[in-house]
Amino acid sequence: MVILAGALSIATACAPTFQNHGYIPFEEDLAQIAVGVDTRESVVAAVGSPTSTGVSGSDAFYYVSSRFRHFAFFAPEEINREVLAISFTEAGVVRNIERFGLEDGRVVVLSRRVTDDNLPDTTFLGQLLDNIGNFDPTTLIPEGI
């Protein structure tokens, strides 16, 4: 019985877990929004506050939802993403409603700046071991003793 319980706990420990992040409005709530008629205020009243807004804060509302799979010690993997973009005219009226998925996204490569240490490619332990023969104990004794 103990072996069976142990095997069952090991099997369930390796099962993936899922986490959901964000919010996408329901289709029936989105159906209340009319392109060319509704404003920012009526959109917020119908579907709630957006996850994010456009750069200027007034050109679009973005609702983002993601689903991540966590498995054992591996890094979490995003398996689903949905972005709902509601864009507005300069007068604040809904211009367009678009949906984007994970397949529509792009990977943005960020530059990484690393300071070079000007040391050869050796490990810290290797540097310590390389200095074993370079020690002169006479430098520790003050002159005149």
BELLIN-V619046 format. One record per pair of residues at least 12 apart in sequence whose ideal C-beta (glycine too) atoms are under 6 Angstrom apart, sorted by the first residue. I is the first residue (numbers start at 1). J is the second residue. If there is no record, write none. Layout:
# BELLIN-V619046
[[I;J] [I;J]]
This chain:
# BELLIN-V619046
[[14;72] [16;69] [16;71] [17;70] [18;69] [19;68] [20;67] [21;66] [22;51] [22;64] [22;65] [22;66] [24;63] [24;65] [24;82] [24;84] [25;47] [29;46] [29;47] [32;46] [33;46] [35;94] [38;94] [39;92] [39;93] [40;92] [43;86] [50;62] [50;63] [51;63] [51;64] [60;85] [60;87] [61;86] [62;85] [63;84] [64;83] [65;82] [66;78] [66;81] [67;79] [67;80] [81;102] [82;101] [83;100] [84;99] [85;98]]
